[in-house]
Amino acid sequence: MSEQVLDSPQGWVADHIRRYVETDGAEGHEWRPGVFTLLLTTRGRRSGQLRRTALIYGRDGDAYLVVASQGGDPKHPAWYLNLLDEPLVEVQVGAERFTARARTATAEEKPRMWSTMAAIWPAYDDYQTRTDRDIPVVVLDRVRPGA
């Protein structure tokens, strides 16, 4: 029996995740025209439970990129804090599911990666102006079997 995964408590996000999972991404992978989402599952740093959320993503070579914006909130999203404690995460992109290692983009990488993500979702630039925290770009590198 597989471990239970708790989906985002935010109603519309939970609905999005449910449709995404039920249809193997046929519904939900493309969230809005030209804006694609993936499902990220992290392990709760306090609860130990698996937690899943839907995030807009971009690509940088073979890596997937997501932004820990939380709409410009002054605090990092829980999923970001979780992956800082446990960087091995599960990712679903469309019908494909895989394990990835999450890391925060370095200071050298971030400007290029931020530009990639802001081109997909221009509101990220606005979110950064709303908060004093440096909004992280997270790099999700696929873990190759046996690596």
FISE-311304 format. One record per residue: z, x, y of N, C-alpha, C in turn; residue number from 1; residue in one letter. Coordinates in nm, 4 decimals, m for minus. Layout:
<pts>
+----------+----------+----------+----------+----------+----------+----------+----------+----------+-----+----+
:     n_up :   n_east :  n_north :    ca_up :  ca_east : ca_north :     c_up :   c_east :  c_north :   i : aa :
+----------+----------+----------+----------+----------+----------+----------+----------+----------+-----+----+
:        Z :        X :        Y :        Z :        X :        Y :        Z :        X :        Y : NUM :  a :
...
+----------+----------+----------+----------+----------+----------+----------+----------+----------+-----+----+
</pts>
This chain:
<pts>
+----------+----------+----------+----------+----------+----------+----------+----------+----------+-----+----+
:     n_up :   n_east :  n_north :    ca_up :  ca_east : ca_north :     c_up :   c_east :  c_north :   i : aa :
+----------+----------+----------+----------+----------+----------+----------+----------+----------+-----+----+
:   0.0000 :   0.0839 :  m0.1176 :   0.0000 :   0.0000 :   0.0000 :   0.0000 :   0.0889 :   0.1246 :   1 :  m :
:  m0.0850 :   0.0547 :   0.2207 :  m0.0927 :   0.1378 :   0.3408 :   0.0149 :   0.0969 :   0.4407 :   2 :  s :
:   0.0459 :   0.1899 :   0.5250 :   0.1495 :   0.1705 :   0.6261 :   0.1023 :   0.0717 :   0.7336 :   3 :  e :
:   0.1922 :  m0.0125 :   0.7801 :   0.1575 :  m0.1098 :   0.8837 :   0.1313 :  m0.0391 :   1.0163 :   4 :  q :
:   0.0274 :  m0.0849 :   1.0866 :  m0.0072 :  m0.0320 :   1.2180 :   0.0222 :  m0.1400 :   1.3207 :   5 :  v :
:   0.0970 :  m0.1032 :   1.4245 :   0.1274 :  m0.1972 :   1.5320 :   0.0247 :  m0.1807 :   1.6426 :   6 :  l :
:  m0.0384 :  m0.2909 :   1.6804 :  m0.1380 :  m0.2862 :   1.7861 :  m0.0725 :  m0.3029 :   1.9220 :   7 :  d :
:  m0.1457 :  m0.2645 :   2.0233 :  m0.0970 :  m0.2753 :   2.1605 :  m0.0332 :  m0.4116 :   2.1831 :   8 :  s :
:   0.0817 :  m0.4152 :   2.2508 :   0.1456 :  m0.5439 :   2.2784 :   0.0744 :  m0.6218 :   2.3892 :   9 :  p :
:  m0.0170 :  m0.5584 :   2.4608 :  m0.0908 :  m0.6260 :   2.5670 :  m0.1925 :  m0.7194 :   2.5023 :  10 :  q :
:  m0.1831 :  m0.8490 :   2.5333 :  m0.2607 :  m0.9523 :   2.4644 :  m0.4097 :  m0.9267 :   2.4542 :  11 :  g :
:  m0.4760 :  m0.9001 :   2.5661 :  m0.6220 :  m0.8823 :   2.5605 :  m0.6598 :  m0.7565 :   2.4833 :  12 :  w :
:  m0.5758 :  m0.6525 :   2.4889 :  m0.6035 :  m0.5300 :   2.4135 :  m0.5869 :  m0.5583 :   2.2643 :  13 :  v :
:  m0.4820 :  m0.6307 :   2.2277 :  m0.4596 :  m0.6662 :   2.0869 :  m0.5770 :  m0.7485 :   2.0334 :  14 :  a :
:  m0.6289 :  m0.8415 :   2.1140 :  m0.7448 :  m0.9216 :   2.0722 :  m0.8673 :  m0.8321 :   2.0525 :  15 :  d :
:  m0.8870 :  m0.7387 :   2.1449 :  m0.9992 :  m0.6448 :   2.1362 :  m0.9893 :  m0.5629 :   2.0070 :  16 :  h :
:  m0.8698 :  m0.5105 :   1.9791 :  m0.8487 :  m0.4292 :   1.8586 :  m0.8755 :  m0.5123 :   1.7336 :  17 :  i :
:  m0.8238 :  m0.6348 :   1.7294 :  m0.8421 :  m0.7211 :   1.6124 :  m0.9916 :  m0.7421 :   1.5849 :  18 :  r :
:  m1.0685 :  m0.7751 :   1.6886 :  m1.2129 :  m0.7964 :   1.6706 :  m1.2820 :  m0.6667 :   1.6261 :  19 :  r :
:  m1.2411 :  m0.5555 :   1.6843 :  m1.2987 :  m0.4249 :   1.6520 :  m1.2764 :  m0.3939 :   1.5040 :  20 :  y :
:  m1.1531 :  m0.4086 :   1.4574 :  m1.1187 :  m0.3771 :   1.3187 :  m1.1889 :  m0.4738 :   1.2230 :  21 :  v :
:  m1.1844 :  m0.6038 :   1.2537 :  m1.2429 :  m0.7045 :   1.1642 :  m1.3934 :  m0.6884 :   1.1481 :  22 :  e :
:  m1.4608 :  m0.6351 :   1.2506 :  m1.6069 :  m0.6242 :   1.2458 :  m1.6551 :  m0.4799 :   1.2309 :  23 :  t :
:  m1.5634 :  m0.3885 :   1.1995 :  m1.5973 :  m0.2459 :   1.1912 :  m1.6656 :  m0.1975 :   1.3183 :  24 :  d :
:  m1.6193 :  m0.2481 :   1.4313 :  m1.6704 :  m0.2031 :   1.5599 :  m1.7953 :  m0.2743 :   1.6079 :  25 :  g :
:  m1.8532 :  m0.3641 :   1.5262 :  m1.9715 :  m0.4385 :   1.5712 :  m1.9375 :  m0.5169 :   1.6982 :  26 :  a :
:  m1.8134 :  m0.5652 :   1.7055 :  m1.7630 :  m0.6288 :   1.8277 :  m1.6547 :  m0.5373 :   1.8835 :  27 :  e :
:  m1.6708 :  m0.4934 :   2.0050 :  m1.5670 :  m0.4143 :   2.0687 :  m1.6012 :  m0.2685 :   2.0904 :  28 :  g :
:  m1.6890 :  m0.2112 :   2.0057 :  m1.7245 :  m0.0710 :   2.0284 :  m1.7877 :  m0.0583 :   2.1668 :  29 :  h :
:  m1.8871 :  m0.1422 :   2.1968 :  m1.9386 :  m0.1477 :   2.3336 :  m1.8620 :  m0.2580 :   2.4052 :  30 :  e :
:  m1.7655 :  m0.2165 :   2.4885 :  m1.6741 :  m0.3094 :   2.5537 :  m1.7419 :  m0.3805 :   2.6696 :  31 :  w :
:  m1.8123 :  m0.3037 :   2.7503 :  m1.8935 :  m0.3541 :   2.8602 :  m2.0245 :  m0.2770 :   2.8539 :  32 :  r :
:  m2.1303 :  m0.3246 :   2.9184 :  m2.2578 :  m0.2516 :   2.9083 :  m2.2419 :  m0.1027 :   2.9432 :  33 :  p :
:  m2.2735 :  m0.0170 :   2.8458 :  m2.2659 :   0.1268 :   2.8657 :  m2.1263 :   0.1866 :   2.8594 :  34 :  g :
:  m2.0249 :   0.1044 :   2.8317 :  m1.8860 :   0.1519 :   2.8232 :  m1.8370 :   0.1282 :   2.6800 :  35 :  v :
:  m1.8144 :   0.2384 :   2.6097 :  m1.7779 :   0.2312 :   2.4683 :  m1.6309 :   0.2642 :   2.4487 :  36 :  f :
:  m1.5711 :   0.2011 :   2.3467 :  m1.4297 :   0.2236 :   2.3175 :  m1.4118 :   0.2719 :   2.1745 :  37 :  t :
:  m1.3028 :   0.3442 :   2.1571 :  m1.2596 :   0.3844 :   2.0238 :  m1.1180 :   0.3315 :   2.0050 :  38 :  l :
:  m1.0733 :   0.3315 :   1.8814 :  m0.9354 :   0.2951 :   1.8503 :  m0.8602 :   0.4226 :   1.8164 :  39 :  l :
:  m0.7480 :   0.4417 :   1.8824 :  m0.6646 :   0.5596 :   1.8612 :  m0.5319 :   0.5150 :   1.8019 :  40 :  l :
:  m0.4949 :   0.5761 :   1.6891 :  m0.3668 :   0.5459 :   1.6251 :  m0.2804 :   0.6707 :   1.6306 :  41 :  t :
:  m0.1640 :   0.6551 :   1.6926 :  m0.0657 :   0.7626 :   1.7043 :   0.0610 :   0.7211 :   1.6305 :  42 :  t :
:   0.1477 :   0.8180 :   1.6068 :   0.2784 :   0.7876 :   1.5468 :   0.3809 :   0.7851 :   1.6590 :  43 :  r :
:   0.4564 :   0.6749 :   1.6680 :   0.5575 :   0.6601 :   1.7718 :   0.6580 :   0.7741 :   1.7675 :  44 :  g :
:   0.6806 :   0.8362 :   1.8804 :   0.7686 :   0.9539 :   1.8858 :   0.9139 :   0.9176 :   1.8605 :  45 :  r :
:   0.9523 :   0.7940 :   1.8882 :   1.0907 :   0.7496 :   1.8627 :   1.1000 :   0.6610 :   1.7396 :  46 :  r :
:   1.0055 :   0.5687 :   1.7257 :   1.0119 :   0.4718 :   1.6157 :   0.9570 :   0.5271 :   1.4843 :  47 :  s :
:   0.8643 :   0.6219 :   1.4938 :   0.7987 :   0.6712 :   1.3736 :   0.6904 :   0.5780 :   1.3216 :  48 :  g :
:   0.6702 :   0.4639 :   1.3891 :   0.5704 :   0.3664 :   1.3448 :   0.4321 :   0.4033 :   1.3978 :  49 :  q :
:   0.3302 :   0.3635 :   1.3229 :   0.1932 :   0.3847 :   1.3673 :   0.1601 :   0.2829 :   1.4758 :  50 :  l :
:   0.0977 :   0.3313 :   1.5832 :   0.0644 :   0.2453 :   1.6975 :  m0.0817 :   0.2679 :   1.7347 :  51 :  r :
:  m0.1522 :   0.1558 :   1.7569 :  m0.2967 :   0.1636 :   1.7814 :  m0.3311 :   0.1013 :   1.9160 :  52 :  r :
:  m0.4221 :   0.1672 :   1.9867 :  m0.4719 :   0.1137 :   2.1124 :  m0.6216 :   0.1389 :   2.1216 :  53 :  t :
:  m0.6876 :   0.0658 :   2.2094 :  m0.8307 :   0.0819 :   2.2350 :  m0.8468 :   0.1564 :   2.3667 :  54 :  a :
:  m0.9349 :   0.2557 :   2.3680 :  m0.9553 :   0.3385 :   2.4863 :  m1.1035 :   0.3641 :   2.5096 :  55 :  l :
:  m1.1420 :   0.3685 :   2.6354 :  m1.2769 :   0.4101 :   2.6720 :  m1.2911 :   0.5571 :   2.6321 :  56 :  i :
:  m1.4073 :   0.5936 :   2.5794 :  m1.4251 :   0.7329 :   2.5412 :  m1.5569 :   0.7885 :   2.5928 :  57 :  y :
:  m1.5594 :   0.9205 :   2.5984 :  m1.6802 :   0.9962 :   2.6263 :  m1.6912 :   1.1065 :   2.5236 :  58 :  g :
:  m1.7940 :   1.1880 :   2.5365 :  m1.8148 :   1.2975 :   2.4422 :  m1.8260 :   1.4289 :   2.5174 :  59 :  r :
:  m1.7817 :   1.5338 :   2.4523 :  m1.7995 :   1.6696 :   2.5006 :  m1.8347 :   1.7516 :   2.3775 :  60 :  d :
:  m1.9632 :   1.7712 :   2.3551 :  m2.0064 :   1.8330 :   2.2298 :  m1.9675 :   1.7427 :   2.1144 :  61 :  g :
:  m1.8967 :   1.7982 :   2.0155 :  m1.8526 :   1.7204 :   1.8998 :  m1.7217 :   1.6463 :   1.9257 :  62 :  d :
:  m1.6549 :   1.6793 :   2.0342 :  m1.5239 :   1.6205 :   2.0637 :  m1.5388 :   1.4856 :   2.1340 :  63 :  a :
:  m1.4379 :   1.4029 :   2.1142 :  m1.4261 :   1.2765 :   2.1868 :  m1.3247 :   1.2972 :   2.2989 :  64 :  y :
:  m1.3489 :   1.2324 :   2.4118 :  m1.2596 :   1.2423 :   2.5269 :  m1.2036 :   1.1050 :   2.5608 :  65 :  l :
:  m1.0747 :   1.1001 :   2.5938 :  m1.0107 :   0.9792 :   2.6452 :  m0.9225 :   1.0206 :   2.7628 :  66 :  v :
:  m0.8905 :   0.9246 :   2.8475 :  m0.8131 :   0.9534 :   2.9681 :  m0.6814 :   0.8768 :   2.9626 :  67 :  v :
:  m0.5708 :   0.9482 :   2.9861 :  m0.4368 :   0.8879 :   2.9821 :  m0.4021 :   0.8328 :   3.1204 :  68 :  a :
:  m0.4825 :   0.7373 :   3.1673 :  m0.4702 :   0.6901 :   3.3059 :  m0.3635 :   0.5837 :   3.3257 :  69 :  s :
:  m0.3572 :   0.4903 :   3.2340 :  m0.2672 :   0.3758 :   3.2469 :  m0.2832 :   0.3109 :   3.3846 :  70 :  q :
:  m0.4092 :   0.3038 :   3.4301 :  m0.4397 :   0.2371 :   3.5561 :  m0.3760 :   0.3020 :   3.6776 :  71 :  g :
:  m0.3389 :   0.4295 :   3.6669 :  m0.2761 :   0.4979 :   3.7795 :  m0.1262 :   0.4781 :   3.7871 :  72 :  g :
:  m0.0680 :   0.4270 :   3.6799 :   0.0772 :   0.4096 :   3.6743 :   0.1460 :   0.5457 :   3.6926 :  73 :  d :
:   0.2672 :   0.5482 :   3.7504 :   0.3352 :   0.6765 :   3.7686 :   0.3800 :   0.7432 :   3.6384 :  74 :  p :
:   0.3825 :   0.6687 :   3.5285 :   0.4251 :   0.7256 :   3.3997 :   0.3057 :   0.7362 :   3.3051 :  75 :  k :
:   0.3112 :   0.8375 :   3.2194 :   0.2087 :   0.8525 :   3.1167 :   0.2152 :   0.7347 :   3.0197 :  76 :  h :
:   0.1020 :   0.6946 :   2.9617 :   0.1051 :   0.5898 :   2.8603 :   0.1787 :   0.6390 :   2.7355 :  77 :  p :
:   0.2382 :   0.5453 :   2.6636 :   0.3148 :   0.5795 :   2.5425 :   0.2282 :   0.6536 :   2.4413 :  78 :  a :
:   0.1029 :   0.6140 :   2.4257 :   0.0169 :   0.6803 :   2.3268 :   0.0018 :   0.8293 :   2.3581 :  79 :  w :
:  m0.0019 :   0.8641 :   2.4863 :  m0.0148 :   1.0052 :   2.5239 :   0.1132 :   1.0813 :   2.4893 :  80 :  y :
:   0.2272 :   1.0230 :   2.5213 :   0.3549 :   1.0869 :   2.4875 :   0.3677 :   1.1028 :   2.3362 :  81 :  l :
:   0.3191 :   1.0036 :   2.2613 :   0.3239 :   1.0119 :   2.1149 :   0.2420 :   1.1289 :   2.0632 :  82 :  n :
:   0.1221 :   1.1475 :   2.1148 :   0.0381 :   1.2549 :   2.0594 :   0.0842 :   1.3931 :   2.1041 :  83 :  l :
:   0.1634 :   1.4001 :   2.2121 :   0.2230 :   1.5287 :   2.2470 :   0.3209 :   1.5723 :   2.1388 :  84 :  l :
:   0.3932 :   1.4744 :   2.0808 :   0.4883 :   1.5038 :   1.9726 :   0.4187 :   1.5241 :   1.8384 :  85 :  d :
:   0.3143 :   1.4469 :   1.8135 :   0.2412 :   1.4548 :   1.6867 :   0.0916 :   1.4484 :   1.7175 :  86 :  e :
:   0.0267 :   1.5646 :   1.7261 :  m0.1141 :   1.5663 :   1.7668 :  m0.2143 :   1.5202 :   1.6612 :  87 :  p :
:  m0.1722 :   1.5052 :   1.5358 :  m0.2649 :   1.4513 :   1.4358 :  m0.2703 :   1.3004 :   1.4530 :  88 :  l :
:  m0.3885 :   1.2491 :   1.4798 :  m0.4081 :   1.1076 :   1.5091 :  m0.5222 :   1.0541 :   1.4234 :  89 :  v :
:  m0.5295 :   0.9237 :   1.4150 :  m0.6412 :   0.8584 :   1.3470 :  m0.7295 :   0.7949 :   1.4538 :  90 :  e :
:  m0.8599 :   0.8057 :   1.4329 :  m0.9570 :   0.7558 :   1.5292 :  m1.0570 :   0.6677 :   1.4556 :  91 :  v :
:  m1.0961 :   0.5587 :   1.5212 :  m1.2062 :   0.4762 :   1.4707 :  m1.3078 :   0.4638 :   1.5826 :  92 :  q :
:  m1.4306 :   0.5031 :   1.5531 :  m1.5425 :   0.4899 :   1.6463 :  m1.6474 :   0.4060 :   1.5754 :  93 :  v :
:  m1.6652 :   0.2826 :   1.6201 :  m1.7521 :   0.1915 :   1.5461 :  m1.6929 :   0.1709 :   1.4081 :  94 :  g :
:  m1.7748 :   0.1900 :   1.3047 :  m1.7266 :   0.1739 :   1.1669 :  m1.6648 :   0.3014 :   1.1115 :  95 :  a :
:  m1.6830 :   0.4135 :   1.1821 :  m1.6362 :   0.5423 :   1.1318 :  m1.4893 :   0.5644 :   1.1631 :  96 :  e :
:  m1.4150 :   0.6095 :   1.0620 :  m1.2728 :   0.6417 :   1.0775 :  m1.2509 :   0.7867 :   1.0362 :  97 :  r :
:  m1.1690 :   0.8582 :   1.1143 :  m1.1433 :   0.9983 :   1.0822 :  m1.0129 :   1.0439 :   1.1461 :  98 :  f :
:  m0.9618 :   1.1558 :   1.0942 :  m0.8426 :   1.2198 :   1.1496 :  m0.8889 :   1.3183 :   1.2555 :  99 :  t :
:  m0.8122 :   1.3244 :   1.3640 :  m0.8431 :   1.4190 :   1.4720 :  m0.7146 :   1.4872 :   1.5159 : 100 :  a :
:  m0.7330 :   1.6011 :   1.5793 :  m0.6218 :   1.6710 :   1.6430 :  m0.6400 :   1.6509 :   1.7927 : 101 :  r :
:  m0.5356 :   1.5952 :   1.8568 :  m0.5414 :   1.5658 :   1.9996 :  m0.4790 :   1.6800 :   2.0790 : 102 :  a :
:  m0.5402 :   1.7088 :   2.1923 :  m0.4833 :   1.8079 :   2.2830 :  m0.5215 :   1.7706 :   2.4253 : 103 :  r :
:  m0.4416 :   1.8149 :   2.5181 :  m0.4713 :   1.7926 :   2.6589 :  m0.5730 :   1.8969 :   2.7038 : 104 :  t :
:  m0.6735 :   1.8531 :   2.7778 :  m0.7737 :   1.9460 :   2.8293 :  m0.7061 :   2.0527 :   2.9145 : 105 :  a :
:  m0.7551 :   2.1748 :   2.9037 :  m0.7010 :   2.2844 :   2.9843 :  m0.7435 :   2.2668 :   3.1303 : 106 :  t :
:  m0.6779 :   2.3417 :   3.2176 :  m0.7124 :   2.3370 :   3.3603 :  m0.8578 :   2.3768 :   3.3826 : 107 :  a :
:  m0.9093 :   2.4656 :   3.2994 :  m1.0483 :   2.5085 :   3.3126 :  m1.1445 :   2.3996 :   3.2653 : 108 :  e :
:  m1.1099 :   2.3296 :   3.1593 :  m1.1965 :   2.2255 :   3.1027 :  m1.1941 :   2.0958 :   3.1827 : 109 :  e :
:  m1.0788 :   2.0652 :   3.2397 :  m1.0574 :   1.9315 :   3.2936 :  m1.1593 :   1.8866 :   3.3984 : 110 :  k :
:  m1.1949 :   1.9673 :   3.4985 :  m1.2889 :   1.9157 :   3.5992 :  m1.4205 :   1.8653 :   3.5388 : 111 :  p :
:  m1.4756 :   1.9400 :   3.4444 :  m1.5999 :   1.8980 :   3.3791 :  m1.5788 :   1.7715 :   3.2976 : 112 :  r :
:  m1.4694 :   1.7678 :   3.2225 :  m1.4420 :   1.6524 :   3.1372 :  m1.4078 :   1.5298 :   3.2208 : 113 :  m :
:  m1.3350 :   1.5495 :   3.3294 :  m1.3017 :   1.4376 :   3.4186 :  m1.4312 :   1.3790 :   3.4750 : 114 :  w :
:  m1.5237 :   1.4638 :   3.5163 :  m1.6519 :   1.4156 :   3.5698 :  m1.7262 :   1.3319 :   3.4660 : 115 :  s :
:  m1.7233 :   1.3781 :   3.3415 :  m1.7871 :   1.3022 :   3.2334 :  m1.7264 :   1.1635 :   3.2227 : 116 :  t :
:  m1.5938 :   1.1570 :   3.2243 :  m1.5256 :   1.0288 :   3.2070 :  m1.5391 :   0.9393 :   3.3306 : 117 :  m :
:  m1.5329 :   0.9972 :   3.4494 :  m1.5470 :   0.9176 :   3.5728 :  m1.6890 :   0.8626 :   3.5870 : 118 :  a :
:  m1.7865 :   0.9301 :   3.5288 :  m1.9231 :   0.8775 :   3.5299 :  m1.9322 :   0.7519 :   3.4423 : 119 :  a :
:  m1.8512 :   0.7460 :   3.3370 :  m1.8479 :   0.6300 :   3.2474 :  m1.7655 :   0.5175 :   3.3095 : 120 :  i :
:  m1.6513 :   0.5517 :   3.3670 :  m1.5576 :   0.4538 :   3.4236 :  m1.5118 :   0.5057 :   3.5604 : 121 :  w :
:  m1.5869 :   0.4759 :   3.6673 :  m1.5569 :   0.5303 :   3.8000 :  m1.4160 :   0.4988 :   3.8515 : 122 :  p :
:  m1.3528 :   0.3959 :   3.7998 :  m1.2169 :   0.3607 :   3.8441 :  m1.1164 :   0.4717 :   3.8148 : 123 :  a :
:  m1.1471 :   0.5641 :   3.7233 :  m1.0535 :   0.6738 :   3.6977 :  m1.0226 :   0.7509 :   3.8257 : 124 :  y :
:  m1.1230 :   0.7721 :   3.9104 :  m1.0988 :   0.8431 :   4.0371 :  m0.9994 :   0.7659 :   4.1234 : 125 :  d :
:  m1.0127 :   0.6340 :   4.1271 :  m0.9195 :   0.5502 :   4.2024 :  m0.7799 :   0.5573 :   4.1410 : 126 :  d :
:  m0.7724 :   0.5522 :   4.0101 :  m0.6424 :   0.5591 :   3.9429 :  m0.5691 :   0.6877 :   3.9815 : 127 :  y :
:  m0.6425 :   0.8002 :   3.9881 :  m0.5780 :   0.9267 :   4.0217 :  m0.5208 :   0.9234 :   4.1634 : 128 :  q :
:  m0.5859 :   0.8515 :   4.2559 :  m0.5341 :   0.8432 :   4.3934 :  m0.4082 :   0.7575 :   4.4023 : 129 :  t :
:  m0.3846 :   0.6726 :   4.3028 :  m0.2681 :   0.5832 :   4.3034 :  m0.1390 :   0.6486 :   4.2562 : 130 :  r :
:  m0.1482 :   0.7670 :   4.1978 :  m0.0302 :   0.8272 :   4.1367 :  m0.0181 :   0.9741 :   4.1740 : 131 :  t :
:   0.1052 :   1.0228 :   4.1728 :   0.1296 :   1.1647 :   4.1978 :   0.1132 :   1.2479 :   4.0704 : 132 :  d :
:   0.1157 :   1.1824 :   3.9545 :   0.1016 :   1.2600 :   3.8304 :  m0.0444 :   1.3007 :   3.8112 : 133 :  r :
:  m0.0629 :   1.4136 :   3.7474 :  m0.1965 :   1.4594 :   3.7129 :  m0.2379 :   1.3847 :   3.5868 : 134 :  d :
:  m0.3358 :   1.2975 :   3.5984 :  m0.3772 :   1.2173 :   3.4830 :  m0.4500 :   1.3074 :   3.3830 : 135 :  i :
:  m0.3999 :   1.3138 :   3.2594 :  m0.4607 :   1.4023 :   3.1600 :  m0.5899 :   1.3475 :   3.0998 : 136 :  p :
:  m0.6789 :   1.4395 :   3.0686 :  m0.7919 :   1.4110 :   2.9809 :  m0.7519 :   1.4655 :   2.8446 : 137 :  v :
:  m0.7677 :   1.3824 :   2.7425 :  m0.7309 :   1.4214 :   2.6067 :  m0.8572 :   1.4475 :   2.5262 : 138 :  v :
:  m0.8563 :   1.5589 :   2.4556 :  m0.9665 :   1.5997 :   2.3697 :  m0.9273 :   1.5672 :   2.2259 : 139 :  v :
:  m1.0134 :   1.4943 :   2.1578 :  m0.9903 :   1.4586 :   2.0179 :  m1.0918 :   1.5352 :   1.9329 : 140 :  l :
:  m1.0431 :   1.6371 :   1.8631 :  m1.1279 :   1.7192 :   1.7759 :  m1.1115 :   1.6733 :   1.6326 : 141 :  d :
:  m1.2223 :   1.6374 :   1.5706 :  m1.2214 :   1.5930 :   1.4312 :  m1.1620 :   1.7030 :   1.3419 : 142 :  r :
:  m1.0738 :   1.6619 :   1.2516 :  m1.0175 :   1.7538 :   1.1527 :  m1.1097 :   1.7488 :   1.0321 : 143 :  v :
:  m1.1665 :   1.8617 :   0.9991 :  m1.2574 :   1.8704 :   0.8844 :  m1.1766 :   1.8695 :   0.7560 : 144 :  r :
:  m1.2220 :   1.7964 :   0.6533 :  m1.1482 :   1.7973 :   0.5268 :  m1.1257 :   1.9393 :   0.4764 : 145 :  p :
:  m1.0034 :   1.9673 :   0.4351 :  m0.9684 :   2.0985 :   0.3833 :  m0.9359 :   2.2008 :   0.4909 : 146 :  g :
:  m0.9443 :   2.1598 :   0.6183 :  m0.9163 :   2.2541 :   0.7284 :  m0.7697 :   2.2596 :   0.7589 : 147 :  a :
+----------+----------+----------+----------+----------+----------+----------+----------+----------+-----+----+
</pts>
